[in-house]
Amino acid sequence: MRAERGCCALDASRDGVHVNFPGAVNSLFTTDLAFKRATEKDAMPTYRYIDQEGVVVDQSRQSGLSDADVLKIYRDMVTVSIMDLIMFDAQRQGKISFYMVSAGEEGVCVGSSSALNPRDPVFAQYREHGVYIHRGVTLDDFIQQCFSTTNDTGKGRNMPVHYGSKEHHIHTVSSTLATQIPQASGAAYAMKLENMRNPTEEGRVVACYFGEGAASEGDFHAALNIAATRSCPVLFICRNNGYAISTPTLDQYRGDGIASRGVGYGIDTVRVDGNDIFAMREVTKQARALALRDGGRPVLIEAMSYRVSHHSTSDDSFAYRARVEVEDWKRRDNPITRLRKWMENEGLWNEEKEKELRSELRADILKSYRKAEKEKKPALSGVMTDVYESLTEEQREQMGRLKGLIERYPAEYDLSDMDGGVETLEEALRQ
């Protein structure tokens, strides 16, 4: 029996009557009034491949990685960890103004990046050093940006750790929290149209990284909703590291992490152990294939990890968490240590190789560091250029004022290490 009743259609069946309201499809009618609330039993499980001792949990599973692949992944994670230590100290010494490390989250970034196509556009937050390194961004690229030198592709106009790489399809980091998430949804819609125009080629997806703190912003919800309703091929990769600056997750939400929100928006969702490089890679690999299915769909990956270091060089995390908690996580569950244990179990690694690798990487990083220290700063004209195709009347006026200020107070401005100094302003004004 079927009866049309205004905006909805009623169906009678042996299971009862269900109604297809426009806003809730296939909802069963019931005479029991009950409010729903998730319990601990409803918590989404966390997928893992190896345990904390580097032992494969399910022996029937294969990583599909060659020894060379594993060694590259390990090298990339160690590179990030050593670079972070050196650059953190550089900020403390006053060499650079700001820095953020990714200690404890190297596995999330390198593991996911290894499963992406190098041509997949990436929208990062600010702890995705491993994504850049794995894609081929050089140490020089990283450190020149942090020192804001003339070789910085951003021309010194962004804060340190706000990396970007057109060559490697990585959009430049923005300080404003969560703005990259709706941008990723928009880019994914463009990828959807591109994939439809080129059905014979391998499709592309967009990868968007953010922390659980960013998921508290309105941009997160808008982005997931539009990606779901428009079926955009985007991977939302959330690094749930336990803290949003000084706010622990217990003060951020009461629900089942970030994963439950994906389900609420009708998005395919999975939770994974972010300290397990193999699990992170496998989840991303399958999520990417799922995102390309049937013309495109979004997928949410919640990668569980722990932020070992301070939020940034402007933060003292021991003001809001116990030092013993941090040390405990460092000791018992670190993505680098876990992979190293697996490699040792497989006979791929030993203490001698570890010392050799760390010595080599430290020397390479310090070489790039010293090179950046000696470089000149970008041209002053770069403060105004590249905003519009040509300088506006207002910009010319502002540049003229800047030039006049420098000439009026020459003792106040050290232009000895500036590339061009006042002359670059004069040249820009003449254009």
C-alpha positions as CSV (number, residue, x, y, z in Angstrom):
1,M,0.0,0.0,0.0
2,R,1.3,3.4,-0.9
3,A,-0.3,6.8,-0.1
4,E,0.9,10.2,-1.1
5,R,0.6,12.6,1.8
6,G,1.8,16.1,0.9
7,C,5.6,16.3,1.0
8,C,6.2,12.7,2.0
9,A,5.5,9.2,0.9
10,L,4.2,6.6,3.3
11,D,5.0,2.9,2.8
12,A,3.4,0.0,4.7
13,S,5.4,-3.1,5.1
14,R,5.7,-6.0,7.5
15,D,8.5,-4.1,9.3
16,G,6.1,-1.2,9.9
17,V,5.8,2.1,8.3
18,H,8.7,4.2,7.2
19,V,8.6,7.7,5.8
20,N,10.8,9.4,3.2
21,F,10.8,12.9,4.4
22,P,13.0,15.2,2.3
23,G,15.3,15.7,5.3
24,A,15.5,12.1,6.6
25,V,15.3,9.2,4.2
26,N,14.2,5.7,5.3
27,S,13.4,6.7,8.9
28,L,11.1,4.1,10.5
29,F,8.0,5.3,12.4
30,T,7.8,4.2,16.0
31,T,5.6,4.5,18.9
32,D,8.5,4.4,21.4
33,L,9.7,7.9,22.4
34,A,13.5,7.6,23.0
35,F,16.3,10.1,22.8
36,K,19.5,8.8,21.2
37,R,22.9,9.2,22.7
38,A,26.1,7.5,21.8
39,T,27.8,5.4,24.5
40,E,31.3,4.0,25.0
41,K,30.1,0.9,23.2
42,D,29.4,3.0,20.1
43,A,32.9,4.4,19.9
44,M,34.5,3.9,16.5
45,P,37.4,1.4,16.6
46,T,41.0,2.5,15.7
47,Y,42.6,0.6,12.8
48,R,46.2,-0.5,13.3
49,Y,48.8,-2.8,11.5
50,I,51.7,-3.1,14.0
51,D,51.7,-2.7,17.8
52,Q,53.9,-0.6,19.9
53,E,56.7,-3.2,19.7
54,G,56.7,-3.2,15.9
55,V,55.0,-6.6,15.7
56,V,52.4,-7.2,13.0
57,V,49.0,-7.7,14.7
58,D,47.4,-9.7,11.8
59,Q,50.0,-11.9,10.1
60,S,47.8,-12.4,7.1
61,R,48.1,-8.8,6.1
62,Q,50.9,-7.5,3.8
63,S,52.0,-3.9,3.7
64,G,52.8,-4.0,-0.1
65,L,56.0,-2.0,0.5
66,S,59.4,-2.9,-0.6
67,D,62.4,-2.6,1.7
68,A,63.5,0.5,-0.2
69,D,60.0,2.1,0.3
70,V,60.2,1.4,4.1
71,L,63.7,2.8,4.3
72,K,62.6,6.0,2.5
73,I,59.7,6.4,4.8
74,Y,61.9,6.0,7.8
75,R,64.5,8.4,6.5
76,D,61.8,11.0,5.8
77,M,60.5,10.8,9.4
78,V,63.9,11.0,10.9
79,T,64.7,14.0,8.7
80,V,61.7,15.8,10.0
81,S,62.5,15.1,13.6
82,I,66.1,16.3,13.4
83,M,65.2,19.4,11.4
84,D,62.5,20.2,14.0
85,L,65.1,20.1,16.8
86,I,67.6,22.3,15.0
87,M,65.0,24.9,13.9
88,F,63.3,25.0,17.3
89,D,66.7,25.9,18.8
90,A,67.3,28.4,16.1
91,Q,64.2,30.3,17.2
92,R,65.3,30.1,20.8
93,Q,68.6,31.7,19.7
94,G,66.8,34.5,17.9
95,K,67.8,33.3,14.4
96,I,64.2,33.0,13.3
97,S,61.0,34.5,14.7
98,F,58.8,31.4,15.0
99,Y,58.6,27.7,14.5
100,M,56.3,24.7,15.0
101,V,57.5,21.1,15.3
102,S,55.6,17.9,14.3
103,A,57.1,15.7,16.9
104,G,54.9,12.6,17.4
105,E,53.0,13.2,14.2
106,E,55.6,12.3,11.6
107,G,53.8,9.0,11.0
108,V,50.5,10.7,10.1
109,C,52.1,12.9,7.5
110,V,54.7,10.6,5.9
111,G,52.4,7.6,6.0
112,S,49.5,9.4,4.3
113,S,51.7,11.1,1.8
114,S,53.2,7.8,0.6
115,A,49.8,6.7,-0.5
116,L,48.8,9.8,-2.4
117,N,49.5,10.5,-6.0
118,P,52.3,13.2,-6.2
119,R,49.9,15.2,-8.4
120,D,47.1,15.3,-5.8
121,P,46.7,18.8,-4.5
122,V,47.4,19.2,-0.8
123,F,46.0,21.8,1.6
124,A,48.1,21.7,4.8
125,Q,47.8,23.3,8.2
126,Y,51.3,23.7,9.7
127,R,52.6,20.3,11.0
128,E,52.7,18.5,7.7
129,H,56.5,18.7,7.3
130,G,56.5,15.0,6.4
131,V,54.2,15.5,3.5
132,Y,56.6,18.1,2.0
133,I,59.7,16.0,2.6
134,H,58.2,12.8,1.1
135,R,57.1,14.7,-2.0
136,G,60.6,16.0,-2.6
137,V,60.6,19.5,-1.1
138,T,64.3,20.1,-0.2
139,L,65.9,21.1,3.1
140,D,67.0,24.3,1.4
141,D,63.4,25.1,0.6
142,F,62.3,24.6,4.2
143,I,65.1,26.6,5.9
144,Q,65.2,29.4,3.4
145,Q,61.5,30.0,4.0
146,C,62.0,30.0,7.8
147,F,64.8,32.5,7.4
148,S,62.8,34.6,4.9
149,T,65.7,34.9,2.5
150,T,65.8,36.0,-1.1
151,N,65.5,32.4,-2.1
152,D,62.2,32.0,-0.2
153,T,59.5,31.3,-2.8
154,G,57.1,33.3,-0.7
155,K,59.6,36.3,-0.9
156,G,59.7,36.6,2.9
157,R,56.1,37.7,3.2
158,N,54.9,34.8,5.3
159,M,55.7,33.6,8.8
160,P,58.1,30.7,9.2
161,V,56.6,27.2,8.7
162,H,54.1,28.7,6.2
163,Y,55.5,26.5,3.4
164,G,54.1,26.0,-0.1
165,S,55.3,24.4,-3.3
166,K,53.7,24.9,-6.7
167,E,56.0,22.3,-8.1
168,H,54.8,19.6,-5.7
169,H,51.1,20.7,-5.8
170,I,51.0,21.9,-2.2
171,H,49.1,25.1,-1.4
172,T,50.8,27.6,0.8
173,V,49.9,27.4,4.6
174,S,47.8,30.1,6.0
175,S,47.9,31.3,9.6
176,T,44.2,31.6,9.9
177,L,42.8,28.4,11.5
178,A,40.8,26.0,9.3
179,T,40.5,28.2,6.2
180,Q,42.2,25.5,4.2
181,I,39.3,23.1,4.8
182,P,36.6,24.8,2.7
183,Q,39.3,25.7,0.2
184,A,40.0,22.0,-0.2
185,S,36.4,21.3,-0.8
186,G,36.3,23.9,-3.5
187,A,39.4,22.5,-5.1
188,A,38.0,19.0,-4.9
189,Y,34.9,20.1,-6.8
190,A,37.3,21.4,-9.5
191,M,39.1,18.0,-9.5
192,K,35.7,16.3,-9.9
193,L,35.0,18.3,-13.0
194,E,38.5,17.7,-14.3
195,N,38.2,13.9,-13.7
196,M,34.9,13.9,-15.6
197,R,36.5,15.7,-18.6
198,N,39.5,13.2,-18.6
199,P,37.9,9.8,-17.8
200,T,40.8,7.9,-19.4
201,E,43.4,9.4,-17.1
202,E,43.9,8.5,-13.4
203,G,41.8,10.8,-11.4
204,R,43.1,13.2,-8.8
205,V,41.8,13.8,-5.2
206,V,42.5,16.6,-2.8
207,A,44.2,15.9,0.6
208,C,43.4,18.3,3.4
209,Y,45.2,18.2,6.7
210,F,44.1,19.8,10.0
211,G,44.1,19.2,13.7
212,E,41.2,18.4,16.0
213,G,41.2,22.0,17.2
214,A,40.5,23.3,13.7
215,A,37.5,20.9,13.6
216,S,35.9,23.2,16.2
217,E,35.8,26.0,13.7
218,G,32.8,26.7,11.5
219,D,34.8,26.3,8.4
220,F,35.2,22.6,9.2
221,H,31.5,22.0,9.2
222,A,30.8,24.1,6.1
223,A,33.6,22.3,4.3
224,L,32.4,18.8,5.1
225,N,28.8,19.6,4.3
226,I,29.5,21.0,0.8
227,A,31.9,18.2,0.1
228,A,29.2,15.6,1.0
229,T,26.4,17.3,-0.9
230,R,28.5,17.9,-4.0
231,S,30.3,14.5,-3.8
232,C,33.8,16.0,-3.9
233,P,36.8,13.7,-4.1
234,V,38.6,15.0,-1.0
235,L,40.4,13.3,1.9
236,F,39.9,15.2,5.1
237,I,42.9,14.0,7.3
238,C,42.5,15.1,10.9
239,R,45.5,14.8,13.2
240,N,43.9,14.3,16.6
241,N,46.9,14.9,18.8
242,G,45.1,15.5,22.0
243,Y,45.5,19.2,22.4
244,A,44.4,22.4,20.5
245,I,47.1,24.8,21.8
246,S,46.3,24.8,25.5
247,T,42.9,23.1,25.3
248,P,42.7,19.3,25.8
249,T,40.2,17.3,23.8
250,L,38.1,16.8,26.9
251,D,37.3,20.5,26.9
252,Q,36.8,20.6,23.1
253,Y,34.0,18.1,22.6
254,R,31.9,15.4,24.3
255,G,31.2,13.2,21.2
256,D,33.3,10.4,19.8
257,G,36.2,12.3,18.6
258,I,36.1,13.9,15.1
259,A,35.2,10.7,13.3
260,S,31.6,10.8,14.5
261,R,31.1,14.1,12.8
262,G,32.0,12.6,9.4
263,V,29.4,10.0,9.9
264,G,26.9,12.7,10.8
265,Y,27.5,14.5,7.5
266,G,27.1,11.2,5.6
267,I,30.8,10.9,4.8
268,D,32.7,7.6,4.7
269,T,34.9,7.7,7.8
270,V,37.7,5.8,9.4
271,R,39.8,6.1,12.6
272,V,43.4,5.0,12.4
273,D,46.4,4.8,14.7
274,G,48.5,7.7,13.4
275,N,51.6,6.3,15.1
276,D,51.4,3.2,12.9
277,I,53.0,4.1,9.6
278,F,51.6,1.0,7.8
279,A,48.1,1.5,9.0
280,M,48.2,5.2,8.1
281,R,49.4,4.3,4.6
282,E,46.9,1.5,4.0
283,V,43.9,3.7,5.2
284,T,44.9,6.6,3.0
285,K,45.4,4.3,0.0
286,Q,41.9,2.8,0.4
287,A,40.4,6.2,1.2
288,R,41.9,7.6,-2.0
289,A,40.4,4.8,-4.1
290,L,37.0,5.3,-2.4
291,A,37.1,9.1,-3.0
292,L,37.4,8.4,-6.8
293,R,34.6,5.9,-6.9
294,D,31.3,6.7,-8.6
295,G,32.4,10.2,-9.8
296,G,33.8,11.2,-6.4
297,R,33.0,11.4,-2.7
298,P,34.7,12.8,0.4
299,V,36.4,10.6,3.1
300,L,37.3,11.6,6.6
301,I,40.4,10.0,8.3
302,E,40.9,10.7,12.0
303,A,44.5,9.9,12.8
304,M,45.0,9.4,16.5
305,S,48.4,10.6,17.8
306,Y,50.0,12.7,20.5
307,R,51.6,16.2,20.3
308,V,54.9,15.5,22.0
309,S,56.3,19.0,21.8
310,H,54.9,22.4,22.6
311,H,52.2,23.8,20.3
312,S,54.8,26.3,18.9
313,T,57.8,28.3,20.1
314,S,55.2,30.7,21.6
315,D,53.8,28.0,23.9
316,D,54.8,26.3,27.1
317,S,52.7,23.1,27.2
318,F,53.9,22.2,30.7
319,A,51.6,25.0,31.9
320,Y,48.6,22.9,31.1
321,R,49.8,19.3,31.1
322,A,52.2,17.2,33.2
323,R,55.7,16.7,32.0
324,V,55.5,13.0,33.0
325,E,52.6,12.6,30.5
326,V,54.7,13.8,27.7
327,E,57.7,11.7,28.6
328,D,55.5,8.7,28.9
329,W,54.2,9.1,25.3
330,K,57.8,9.7,24.0
331,R,58.9,6.5,25.6
332,R,56.1,4.1,24.8
333,D,54.5,5.2,21.5
334,N,56.5,7.1,19.0
335,P,55.9,6.5,15.2
336,I,59.7,6.6,14.5
337,T,60.6,4.2,17.3
338,R,57.7,1.9,16.3
339,L,58.8,1.6,12.7
340,R,62.4,1.2,13.8
341,K,61.4,-1.8,15.9
342,W,59.6,-3.4,13.0
343,M,62.7,-2.8,10.8
344,E,65.0,-4.4,13.4
345,N,62.6,-7.4,13.7
346,E,62.9,-7.8,9.9
347,G,66.7,-7.5,9.9
348,L,66.6,-4.2,7.9
349,W,68.1,-2.0,10.6
350,N,70.5,-1.9,13.5
351,E,72.2,0.6,15.8
352,E,75.1,1.2,13.5
353,K,72.8,2.2,10.6
354,E,70.8,4.4,12.9
355,K,73.9,6.4,14.0
356,E,75.1,6.7,10.4
357,L,71.7,8.0,9.2
358,R,71.3,10.5,12.0
359,S,74.9,11.8,11.5
360,E,74.4,12.2,7.8
361,L,71.0,13.9,8.1
362,R,72.2,16.3,10.8
363,A,75.1,17.3,8.6
364,D,72.8,17.9,5.6
365,I,70.4,20.0,7.7
366,L,73.2,22.1,9.2
367,K,74.6,22.7,5.7
368,S,71.3,24.1,4.6
369,Y,71.0,26.1,7.8
370,R,74.4,27.8,7.4
371,K,73.6,28.6,3.8
372,A,70.3,30.2,4.7
373,E,72.0,32.3,7.5
374,K,74.2,33.9,4.9
375,E,71.6,34.7,2.3
376,K,70.2,38.2,1.8
377,K,66.7,39.2,2.5
378,P,64.1,39.7,-0.3
379,A,63.8,43.0,-2.1
380,L,61.7,45.6,-0.3
381,S,59.5,46.0,-3.3
382,G,58.2,42.6,-2.7
383,V,56.1,44.0,0.2
384,M,53.7,45.4,-2.4
385,T,54.1,43.4,-5.6
386,D,52.3,40.3,-6.7
387,V,49.0,41.4,-5.2
388,Y,47.6,42.9,-8.4
389,E,48.9,42.6,-12.0
390,S,50.3,46.1,-11.7
391,L,50.8,48.5,-8.8
392,T,47.6,50.4,-7.9
393,E,47.6,54.1,-7.2
394,E,47.3,53.4,-3.4
395,Q,50.3,51.0,-3.5
396,R,52.5,53.5,-5.3
397,E,51.6,56.1,-2.7
398,Q,52.4,53.7,0.1
399,M,55.7,52.7,-1.5
400,G,56.6,56.3,-1.9
401,R,56.0,56.9,1.8
402,L,58.1,53.9,2.7
403,K,60.9,55.2,0.5
404,G,60.7,58.6,2.1
405,L,60.7,57.1,5.6
406,I,63.8,55.1,5.0
407,E,65.6,58.1,3.5
408,R,64.5,60.4,6.3
409,Y,65.8,58.0,9.0
410,P,68.7,56.1,7.5
411,A,70.2,55.3,10.8
412,E,67.1,53.5,11.9
413,Y,67.1,50.9,9.1
414,D,69.9,48.5,8.5
415,L,69.8,47.9,4.7
416,S,73.2,46.3,4.5
417,D,71.8,42.9,4.0
418,M,68.8,43.9,1.9
419,D,68.8,42.9,-1.8
420,G,68.6,46.3,-3.5
421,G,67.2,48.3,-0.5
422,V,65.8,51.7,-1.5
423,E,66.8,51.2,-5.1
424,T,64.3,48.4,-5.5
425,L,61.5,50.6,-4.3
426,E,62.5,53.3,-6.8
427,E,62.6,50.7,-9.6
428,A,59.2,49.4,-8.7
429,L,57.8,52.9,-8.6
430,R,59.1,53.6,-12.1
431,Q,57.3,50.5,-13.6
